Amino acid sequence: MDLLSLLGIILAFAAILGGNVLEGGALGSLFNAPAGLIVIGGTLAATLLQTSWPVIVRACRLSRWVFVPPFIGLDDGIDKVIGWSVKARKQGLLGLEHLAEREPERFARKGLQLLVDGAETETIRSIMEVELESREQRDLEAASVYEAMGGYSPTIGIIGAVMGLIQVMTNLEDPSTLGAGIATAFVATIYGVALANLLFFPVASKLRSIVARRTRYQDMMIEGLIAIAEGENPRSIEMRLRGFQ
């Protein structure tokens, strides 16, 4: 569990609600169903319109990374690669076969299997980099979904505000409807700006940072596998991989 993400969301909305109370406002004044429908529904509609279904599905799956990010341990990865290099030095590349079968990481398992199969170093690098770049691109596309939502929601909030003001202007002769229209106008703007800056943009940035860390980890793994294939000394491999920290 990423406690910083949880704490950030709690503080963000506590600051808004608490500030409203300190200014003498009622909490209920910030809850407006029509404004929420306009902003959330409009934002989702615009995002769905610009995005393909596979990207939407991947964005939903990656959202859990905000609170439960994948474990990315560079130190553990370096130790793992060094262990492989020591074993390969003693038993040859075929000695890594049973390690490849038991390796839990799909990316590392694929690289080990290429080593065991005796692939050339350039072949290993090419295959692994294609997979790395392909997955990175898909994940960044998923993160961009939240960036798009952050871009749309303030504008949709303005649309909601204008709709509320239209309601006010068309019912000036009925004072009982003025309050609801004005509330929808201002609350819709708050919803749009708050969702963009307190949720959608931070989530997109969080996902991008996780993707960047994992890419660095997998780059390190590729360099380690290439070094093993070239028969480098475990000590020199360790010195090279420590540069990724």
CYANA upper distance limits for C-alpha pairs under 8 A (distance plus 0.5 A):
  1 MET  CA     67 PHE  CA      5.87
  1 MET  CA     68 VAL  CA      5.29
  1 MET  CA     69 PRO  CA      7.89
  2 ASP  CA      6 LEU  CA      7.28
  2 ASP  CA     66 VAL  CA      7.61
  2 ASP  CA     67 PHE  CA      5.30
  2 ASP  CA     68 VAL  CA      6.37
  2 ASP  CA     69 PRO  CA      7.51
  3 LEU  CA      7 LEU  CA      6.45
  3 LEU  CA     67 PHE  CA      7.79
  4 LEU  CA      8 GLY  CA      6.41
  5 SER  CA      9 ILE  CA      6.84
  5 SER  CA     66 VAL  CA      6.97
  5 SER  CA     67 PHE  CA      6.64
  6 LEU  CA     10 ILE  CA      6.77
  6 LEU  CA     67 PHE  CA      7.35
  7 LEU  CA     11 LEU  CA      6.53
  8 GLY  CA     12 ALA  CA      6.51
  9 ILE  CA     13 PHE  CA      6.89
  9 ILE  CA    198 LEU  CA      7.81
  9 ILE  CA    199 LEU  CA      8.03
 10 ILE  CA     14 ALA  CA      6.37
 11 LEU  CA     15 ALA  CA      6.34
 12 ALA  CA     16 ILE  CA      7.15
 12 ALA  CA    198 LEU  CA      6.89
 13 PHE  CA     17 LEU  CA      6.61
 14 ALA  CA     18 GLY  CA      6.06
 15 ALA  CA     19 GLY  CA      6.27
 16 ILE  CA     20 ASN  CA      6.69
 17 LEU  CA     21 VAL  CA      6.84
 17 LEU  CA     27 LEU  CA      7.26
 18 GLY  CA     22 LEU  CA      6.67
 19 GLY  CA     23 GLU  CA      6.70
 20 ASN  CA     24 GLY  CA      7.09
 20 ASN  CA     25 GLY  CA      5.77
 20 ASN  CA     26 ALA  CA      7.64
 20 ASN  CA     27 LEU  CA      7.68
 21 VAL  CA     25 GLY  CA      5.51
 21 VAL  CA     26 ALA  CA      6.61
 21 VAL  CA     27 LEU  CA      7.26
 25 GLY  CA     29 SER  CA      7.68
 26 ALA  CA     30 LEU  CA      8.21
 27 LEU  CA     31 PHE  CA      7.88
 29 SER  CA    183 ALA  CA      8.12
 30 LEU  CA    187 VAL  CA      6.77
 31 PHE  CA    187 VAL  CA      8.22
 32 ASN  CA     36 GLY  CA      6.71
 32 ASN  CA    183 ALA  CA      8.13
 32 ASN  CA    184 THR  CA      7.08
 32 ASN  CA    187 VAL  CA      7.40
 33 ALA  CA     37 LEU  CA      6.57
 34 PRO  CA     38 ILE  CA      6.67
 34 PRO  CA    184 THR  CA      7.23
 35 ALA  CA     39 VAL  CA      6.65
 35 ALA  CA    157 GLY  CA      8.39
 35 ALA  CA    160 GLY  CA      6.82
 35 ALA  CA    184 THR  CA      5.84
 35 ALA  CA    185 ALA  CA      8.04
 35 ALA  CA    187 VAL  CA      6.83
 35 ALA  CA    188 ALA  CA      5.10
 35 ALA  CA    191 TYR  CA      8.07
 36 GLY  CA     40 ILE  CA      6.22
 36 GLY  CA     41 GLY  CA      8.17
 36 GLY  CA    188 ALA  CA      7.26
 36 GLY  CA    191 TYR  CA      7.52
 37 LEU  CA     41 GLY  CA      5.81
 37 LEU  CA     42 GLY  CA      8.13
 38 ILE  CA     42 GLY  CA      6.06
 38 ILE  CA    156 ILE  CA      7.69
 38 ILE  CA    157 GLY  CA      8.03
 38 ILE  CA    160 GLY  CA      6.55
 38 ILE  CA    188 ALA  CA      8.02
 39 VAL  CA     43 THR  CA      6.41
 39 VAL  CA    153 SER  CA      6.68
 39 VAL  CA    156 ILE  CA      5.93
 39 VAL  CA    157 GLY  CA      5.98
 39 VAL  CA    160 GLY  CA      7.38
 39 VAL  CA    188 ALA  CA      7.00
 39 VAL  CA    191 TYR  CA      7.32
 39 VAL  CA    192 GLY  CA      6.56
 40 ILE  CA     44 LEU  CA      6.63
 40 ILE  CA    153 SER  CA      7.93
 41 GLY  CA     45 ALA  CA      6.56
 42 GLY  CA     46 ALA  CA      6.65
 42 GLY  CA    153 SER  CA      8.20
 42 GLY  CA    156 ILE  CA      6.75
 43 THR  CA     47 THR  CA      6.67
 43 THR  CA    149 MET  CA      6.48
 43 THR  CA    152 TYR  CA      6.23
 43 THR  CA    153 SER  CA      5.84
 43 THR  CA    156 ILE  CA      7.10
 44 LEU  CA     48 LEU  CA      6.54
 44 LEU  CA    149 MET  CA      7.73
 45 ALA  CA     49 LEU  CA      6.64
 46 ALA  CA     50 GLN  CA      7.06
 46 ALA  CA    152 TYR  CA      7.75
 47 THR  CA     51 THR  CA      6.65
 47 THR  CA    145 VAL  CA      7.52
 47 THR  CA    148 ALA  CA      6.99
 47 THR  CA    149 MET  CA      6.69
 47 THR  CA    152 TYR  CA      8.37
 48 LEU  CA     52 SER  CA      7.82
 48 LEU  CA     53 TRP  CA      8.47
 48 LEU  CA     56 ILE  CA      8.13
 51 THR  CA     55 VAL  CA      7.14
 51 THR  CA     56 ILE  CA      7.20
 51 THR  CA    145 VAL  CA      8.02
 52 SER  CA     56 ILE  CA      6.94
 53 TRP  CA     57 VAL  CA      6.74
 54 PRO  CA     58 ARG  CA      6.69
 55 VAL  CA     59 ALA  CA      6.54
 55 VAL  CA    138 ARG  CA      8.01
 55 VAL  CA    141 GLU  CA      7.20
 55 VAL  CA    142 ALA  CA      6.02
 55 VAL  CA    145 VAL  CA      8.38
 56 ILE  CA     60 CYS  CA      6.80
 56 ILE  CA    142 ALA  CA      7.32
 56 ILE  CA    145 VAL  CA      7.77
 57 VAL  CA     61 ARG  CA      6.86
 58 ARG  CA     62 LEU  CA      6.58
 58 ARG  CA    139 ASP  CA      8.00
 58 ARG  CA    142 ALA  CA      6.35
 59 ALA  CA     63 SER  CA      6.69
 59 ALA  CA    139 ASP  CA      8.28
 59 ALA  CA    142 ALA  CA      4.83
 59 ALA  CA    143 ALA  CA      6.86
 59 ALA  CA    145 VAL  CA      7.21
 59 ALA  CA    146 TYR  CA      8.45
 60 CYS  CA     64 ARG  CA      8.23
 62 LEU  CA     66 VAL  CA      8.36
 62 LEU  CA    139 ASP  CA      8.36
 62 LEU  CA    142 ALA  CA      7.93
 62 LEU  CA    143 ALA  CA      8.48
 62 LEU  CA    207 LEU  CA      8.04
 63 SER  CA    203 VAL  CA      8.28
 63 SER  CA    207 LEU  CA      8.33
 64 ARG  CA     68 VAL  CA      6.21
 64 ARG  CA     69 PRO  CA      7.60
 65 TRP  CA     69 PRO  CA      4.46
 65 TRP  CA     70 PRO  CA      7.16
 65 TRP  CA    207 LEU  CA      7.47
 66 VAL  CA    203 VAL  CA      7.14
 66 VAL  CA    206 LYS  CA      7.04
 66 VAL  CA    207 LEU  CA      7.35
 69 PRO  CA    210 ILE  CA      7.90
 72 ILE  CA    213 ARG  CA      7.76
 72 ILE  CA    214 ARG  CA      6.81
 72 ILE  CA    217 TYR  CA      7.54
 73 GLY  CA     77 GLY  CA      6.61
 73 GLY  CA    217 TYR  CA      8.27
 74 LEU  CA     78 ILE  CA      6.54
 74 LEU  CA    217 TYR  CA      6.60
 74 LEU  CA    244 PHE  CA      8.35
 74 LEU  CA    245 GLN  CA      7.22
 75 ASP  CA     79 ASP  CA      6.70
 75 ASP  CA    245 GLN  CA      8.46
 76 ASP  CA     80 LYS  CA      6.59
 77 GLY  CA     81 VAL  CA      6.75
 77 GLY  CA    217 TYR  CA      8.06
 77 GLY  CA    221 MET  CA      7.75
 78 ILE  CA     82 ILE  CA      6.66
 78 ILE  CA    220 MET  CA      8.41
 78 ILE  CA    221 MET  CA      8.33
 78 ILE  CA    238 GLU  CA      7.46
 78 ILE  CA    241 LEU  CA      7.04
 78 ILE  CA    242 ARG  CA      8.01
 79 ASP  CA     83 GLY  CA      6.64
 80 LYS  CA     84 TRP  CA      6.86
 81 VAL  CA     85 SER  CA      6.72
 81 VAL  CA    221 MET  CA      7.74
 81 VAL  CA    224 GLY  CA      6.56
 81 VAL  CA    225 LEU  CA      7.87
 82 ILE  CA     86 VAL  CA      6.73
 82 ILE  CA    234 PRO  CA      6.36
 82 ILE  CA    237 ILE  CA      7.59
 82 ILE  CA    238 GLU  CA      7.01
 83 GLY  CA     87 LYS  CA      6.80
 84 TRP  CA     88 ALA  CA      6.52
 84 TRP  CA     96 LEU  CA      7.49
 84 TRP  CA    228 ILE  CA      8.34
 85 SER  CA     89 ARG  CA      6.50
 85 SER  CA    228 ILE  CA      6.05
 85 SER  CA    233 ASN  CA      8.24
 85 SER  CA    234 PRO  CA      6.22
 86 VAL  CA     90 LYS  CA      6.85
 86 VAL  CA    234 PRO  CA      6.69
 87 LYS  CA     91 GLN  CA      6.35
 87 LYS  CA     92 GLY  CA      7.72
 87 LYS  CA     95 GLY  CA      7.21
 87 LYS  CA     96 LEU  CA      7.61
 88 ALA  CA     92 GLY  CA      4.89
 88 ALA  CA     93 LEU  CA      5.45
 88 ALA  CA     94 LEU  CA      8.07
 88 ALA  CA     95 GLY  CA      6.60
 88 ALA  CA     96 LEU  CA      7.03
 88 ALA  CA    228 ILE  CA      7.89
 89 ARG  CA     93 LEU  CA      8.30
 89 ARG  CA    231 GLY  CA      7.86
 91 GLN  CA     95 GLY  CA      5.61
 92 GLY  CA     96 LEU  CA      8.21
 93 LEU  CA     97 GLU  CA      8.15
 93 LEU  CA    115 LEU  CA      6.94
 93 LEU  CA    116 VAL  CA      5.92
 93 LEU  CA    118 GLY  CA      8.22
 93 LEU  CA    229 ALA  CA      8.39
 94 LEU  CA    116 VAL  CA      5.73
 95 GLY  CA     99 LEU  CA      8.49
 95 GLY  CA    116 VAL  CA      8.43
 96 LEU  CA    100 ALA  CA      6.67
 96 LEU  CA    112 LEU  CA      7.50
 96 LEU  CA    116 VAL  CA      6.95
 97 GLU  CA    101 GLU  CA      7.00
 97 GLU  CA    112 LEU  CA      8.03
 97 GLU  CA    113 GLN  CA      7.49
 97 GLU  CA    116 VAL  CA      6.45
 98 HIS  CA    102 ARG  CA      6.94
 99 LEU  CA    103 GLU  CA      6.41
 99 LEU  CA    112 LEU  CA      8.42
100 ALA  CA    108 ALA  CA      8.50
100 ALA  CA    109 ARG  CA      5.65
100 ALA  CA    110 LYS  CA      8.21
100 ALA  CA    112 LEU  CA      5.92
100 ALA  CA    113 GLN  CA      6.45
101 GLU  CA    109 ARG  CA      7.72
103 GLU  CA    108 ALA  CA      7.62
103 GLU  CA    109 ARG  CA      5.96
104 PRO  CA    109 ARG  CA      7.67
105 GLU  CA    109 ARG  CA      6.43
106 ARG  CA    110 LYS  CA      6.64
107 PHE  CA    111 GLY  CA      7.00
107 PHE  CA    128 MET  CA      8.40
107 PHE  CA    218 GLN  CA      8.30
108 ALA  CA    112 LEU  CA      6.67
108 ALA  CA    221 MET  CA      7.61
109 ARG  CA    113 GLN  CA      6.65
110 LYS  CA    114 LEU  CA      6.84
111 GLY  CA    115 LEU  CA      6.87
111 GLY  CA    124 ILE  CA      7.57
111 GLY  CA    128 MET  CA      7.45
111 GLY  CA    222 ILE  CA      8.10
111 GLY  CA    225 LEU  CA      7.29
112 LEU  CA    116 VAL  CA      6.71
112 LEU  CA    225 LEU  CA      7.91
113 GLN  CA    117 ASP  CA      6.58
114 LEU  CA    118 GLY  CA      6.91
114 LEU  CA    119 ALA  CA      6.08
114 LEU  CA    124 ILE  CA      6.98
115 LEU  CA    119 ALA  CA      6.47
115 LEU  CA    124 ILE  CA      8.21
115 LEU  CA    225 LEU  CA      8.05
115 LEU  CA    229 ALA  CA      6.99
119 ALA  CA    123 THR  CA      6.73
119 ALA  CA    124 ILE  CA      6.80
120 GLU  CA    124 ILE  CA      6.75
120 GLU  CA    229 ALA  CA      8.34
121 THR  CA    125 ARG  CA      6.66
121 THR  CA    226 ILE  CA      6.31
121 THR  CA    229 ALA  CA      6.85
121 THR  CA    230 GLU  CA      7.75
122 GLU  CA    126 SER  CA      6.48
123 THR  CA    127 ILE  CA      6.60
124 ILE  CA    128 MET  CA      6.54
124 ILE  CA    226 ILE  CA      7.73
125 ARG  CA    129 GLU  CA      6.36
125 ARG  CA    222 ILE  CA      7.22
125 ARG  CA    226 ILE  CA      7.56
126 SER  CA    130 VAL  CA      6.64
127 ILE  CA    131 GLU  CA      6.99
128 MET  CA    132 LEU  CA      6.61
128 MET  CA    222 ILE  CA      7.39
129 GLU  CA    133 GLU  CA      6.43
129 GLU  CA    222 ILE  CA      8.34
130 VAL  CA    134 SER  CA      6.48
131 GLU  CA    135 ARG  CA      6.64
132 LEU  CA    136 GLU  CA      6.55
132 LEU  CA    215 THR  CA      7.64
132 LEU  CA    218 GLN  CA      7.74
133 GLU  CA    137 GLN  CA      6.52
134 SER  CA    138 ARG  CA      6.87
135 ARG  CA    139 ASP  CA      6.69
136 GLU  CA    140 LEU  CA      6.62
136 GLU  CA    211 VAL  CA      7.20
136 GLU  CA    215 THR  CA      7.51
137 GLN  CA    141 GLU  CA      6.65
138 ARG  CA    142 ALA  CA      6.83
139 ASP  CA    143 ALA  CA      6.80
139 ASP  CA    211 VAL  CA      7.42
140 LEU  CA    144 SER  CA      6.65
140 LEU  CA    207 LEU  CA      8.48
140 LEU  CA    208 ARG  CA      6.99
140 LEU  CA    211 VAL  CA      7.85
141 GLU  CA    145 VAL  CA      7.29
142 ALA  CA    146 TYR  CA      8.14
143 ALA  CA    147 GLU  CA      7.34
143 ALA  CA    203 VAL  CA      8.41
143 ALA  CA    204 ALA  CA      5.52
143 ALA  CA    205 SER  CA      8.26
143 ALA  CA    207 LEU  CA      6.42
143 ALA  CA    208 ARG  CA      6.92
144 SER  CA    148 ALA  CA      6.59
144 SER  CA    204 ALA  CA      7.04
145 VAL  CA    149 MET  CA      6.84
145 VAL  CA    204 ALA  CA      8.27
146 TYR  CA    150 GLY  CA      6.66
146 TYR  CA    200 PHE  CA      5.65
146 TYR  CA    201 PHE  CA      7.00
146 TYR  CA    203 VAL  CA      7.29
146 TYR  CA    204 ALA  CA      5.78
147 GLU  CA    151 GLY  CA      6.78
147 GLU  CA    200 PHE  CA      6.77
147 GLU  CA    201 PHE  CA      6.03
147 GLU  CA    204 ALA  CA      6.19
148 ALA  CA    152 TYR  CA      6.72
149 MET  CA    153 SER  CA      6.47
149 MET  CA    196 ALA  CA      7.56
149 MET  CA    200 PHE  CA      6.79
150 GLY  CA    154 PRO  CA      7.85
150 GLY  CA    195 LEU  CA      7.54
150 GLY  CA    196 ALA  CA      4.54
150 GLY  CA    197 ASN  CA      7.54
150 GLY  CA    199 LEU  CA      8.44
150 GLY  CA    200 PHE  CA      5.45
150 GLY  CA    201 PHE  CA      6.04
151 GLY  CA    155 THR  CA      7.97
151 GLY  CA    196 ALA  CA      7.36
152 TYR  CA    156 ILE  CA      6.63
153 SER  CA    157 GLY  CA      6.48
153 SER  CA    191 TYR  CA      8.41
153 SER  CA    192 GLY  CA      5.02
153 SER  CA    193 VAL  CA      7.24
153 SER  CA    195 LEU  CA      7.44
153 SER  CA    196 ALA  CA      6.56
154 PRO  CA    158 ILE  CA      6.86
154 PRO  CA    189 THR  CA      7.24
154 PRO  CA    191 TYR  CA      8.28
154 PRO  CA    192 GLY  CA      4.58
154 PRO  CA    193 VAL  CA      5.27
154 PRO  CA    196 ALA  CA      7.18
155 THR  CA    159 ILE  CA      6.90
155 THR  CA    192 GLY  CA      7.58
156 ILE  CA    160 GLY  CA      6.73
156 ILE  CA    192 GLY  CA      7.02
157 GLY  CA    161 ALA  CA      6.70
157 GLY  CA    188 ALA  CA      5.30
157 GLY  CA    189 THR  CA      4.83
157 GLY  CA    190 ILE  CA      7.72
157 GLY  CA    191 TYR  CA      7.02
157 GLY  CA    192 GLY  CA      4.92
157 GLY  CA    193 VAL  CA      7.70
158 ILE  CA    162 VAL  CA      6.69
158 ILE  CA    188 ALA  CA      7.56
158 ILE  CA    189 THR  CA      6.07
158 ILE  CA    192 GLY  CA      8.14
159 ILE  CA    163 MET  CA      6.66
160 GLY  CA    164 GLY  CA      6.66
160 GLY  CA    184 THR  CA      7.60
160 GLY  CA    185 ALA  CA      6.46
160 GLY  CA    188 ALA  CA      5.85
160 GLY  CA    189 THR  CA      7.53
161 ALA  CA    165 LEU  CA      6.79
161 ALA  CA    184 THR  CA      7.05
161 ALA  CA    185 ALA  CA      4.00
161 ALA  CA    186 PHE  CA      6.42
161 ALA  CA    187 VAL  CA      8.20
161 ALA  CA    188 ALA  CA      6.22
161 ALA  CA    189 THR  CA      6.52
162 VAL  CA    166 ILE  CA      6.61
162 VAL  CA    185 ALA  CA      6.91
163 MET  CA    167 GLN  CA      6.77
163 MET  CA    185 ALA  CA      7.39
164 GLY  CA    168 VAL  CA      6.87
164 GLY  CA    181 GLY  CA      5.12
164 GLY  CA    182 ILE  CA      6.44
164 GLY  CA    183 ALA  CA      8.08
164 GLY  CA    184 THR  CA      5.83
164 GLY  CA    185 ALA  CA      4.86
165 LEU  CA    169 MET  CA      6.62
165 LEU  CA    181 GLY  CA      6.73
165 LEU  CA    182 ILE  CA      6.79
165 LEU  CA    185 ALA  CA      6.53
166 ILE  CA    170 THR  CA      6.61
166 ILE  CA    181 GLY  CA      8.50
167 GLN  CA    171 ASN  CA      6.83
167 GLN  CA    178 LEU  CA      8.32
167 GLN  CA    181 GLY  CA      6.09
168 VAL  CA    172 LEU  CA      6.65
168 VAL  CA    177 THR  CA      7.63
168 VAL  CA    178 LEU  CA      5.74
168 VAL  CA    181 GLY  CA      5.75
168 VAL  CA    182 ILE  CA      7.13
171 ASN  CA    175 PRO  CA      7.93
171 ASN  CA    177 THR  CA      7.24
171 ASN  CA    178 LEU  CA      7.54
172 LEU  CA    178 LEU  CA      7.55
174 ASP  CA    178 LEU  CA      7.72
175 PRO  CA    179 GLY  CA      8.21
177 THR  CA    181 GLY  CA      6.96
178 LEU  CA    182 ILE  CA      6.66
179 GLY  CA    183 ALA  CA      6.54
180 ALA  CA    184 THR  CA      6.66
181 GLY  CA    185 ALA  CA      6.74
182 ILE  CA    186 PHE  CA      6.89
183 ALA  CA    187 VAL  CA      6.33
184 THR  CA    188 ALA  CA      6.24
185 ALA  CA    189 THR  CA      7.24
186 PHE  CA    190 ILE  CA      6.96
187 VAL  CA    191 TYR  CA      6.61
188 ALA  CA    192 GLY  CA      6.71
189 THR  CA    193 VAL  CA      6.75
190 ILE  CA    194 ALA  CA      6.28
191 TYR  CA    195 LEU  CA      6.38
192 GLY  CA    196 ALA  CA      6.79
193 VAL  CA    197 ASN  CA      6.67
194 ALA  CA    198 LEU  CA      5.96
194 ALA  CA    199 LEU  CA      7.93
195 LEU  CA    199 LEU  CA      5.66
195 LEU  CA    200 PHE  CA      6.66
196 ALA  CA    200 PHE  CA      5.45
196 ALA  CA    201 PHE  CA      6.33
197 ASN  CA    201 PHE  CA      6.22
197 ASN  CA    202 PRO  CA      7.45
198 LEU  CA    202 PRO  CA      6.99
199 LEU  CA    203 VAL  CA      6.46
200 PHE  CA    204 ALA  CA      6.73
201 PHE  CA    205 SER  CA      6.72
202 PRO  CA    206 LYS  CA      6.55
203 VAL  CA    207 LEU  CA      6.70
204 ALA  CA    208 ARG  CA      6.71
205 SER  CA    209 SER  CA      6.69
206 LYS  CA    210 ILE  CA      6.85
207 LEU  CA    211 VAL  CA      6.68
208 ARG  CA    212 ALA  CA      6.62
209 SER  CA    213 ARG  CA      6.74
210 ILE  CA    214 ARG  CA      6.70
211 VAL  CA    215 THR  CA      6.55
212 ALA  CA    216 ARG  CA      6.74
213 ARG  CA    217 TYR  CA      6.73
214 ARG  CA    218 GLN  CA      6.66
215 THR  CA    219 ASP  CA      6.52
216 ARG  CA    220 MET  CA      6.69
216 ARG  CA    244 PHE  CA      7.58
217 TYR  CA    221 MET  CA      6.83
217 TYR  CA    244 PHE  CA      8.24
218 GLN  CA    222 ILE  CA      6.70
219 ASP  CA    223 GLU  CA      6.84
220 MET  CA    224 GLY  CA      6.71
220 MET  CA    241 LEU  CA      6.70
220 MET  CA    244 PHE  CA      6.97
221 MET  CA    225 LEU  CA      6.68
222 ILE  CA    226 ILE  CA      6.67
223 GLU  CA    227 ALA  CA      6.62
223 GLU  CA    241 LEU  CA      7.98
224 GLY  CA    228 ILE  CA      6.73
224 GLY  CA    237 ILE  CA      7.12
224 GLY  CA    241 LEU  CA      7.45
225 LEU  CA    229 ALA  CA      6.70
226 ILE  CA    230 GLU  CA      6.71
227 ALA  CA    231 GLY  CA      6.82
227 ALA  CA    232 GLU  CA      6.02
227 ALA  CA    237 ILE  CA      7.01
228 ILE  CA    232 GLU  CA      6.39
228 ILE  CA    237 ILE  CA      8.45
232 GLU  CA    236 SER  CA      7.27
232 GLU  CA    237 ILE  CA      7.05
233 ASN  CA    237 ILE  CA      6.77
234 PRO  CA    238 GLU  CA      6.68
235 ARG  CA    239 MET  CA      6.87
236 SER  CA    240 ARG  CA      6.71
237 ILE  CA    241 LEU  CA      6.67
238 GLU  CA    242 ARG  CA      6.59
239 MET  CA    243 GLY  CA      7.57
241 LEU  CA    245 GLN  CA      8.29
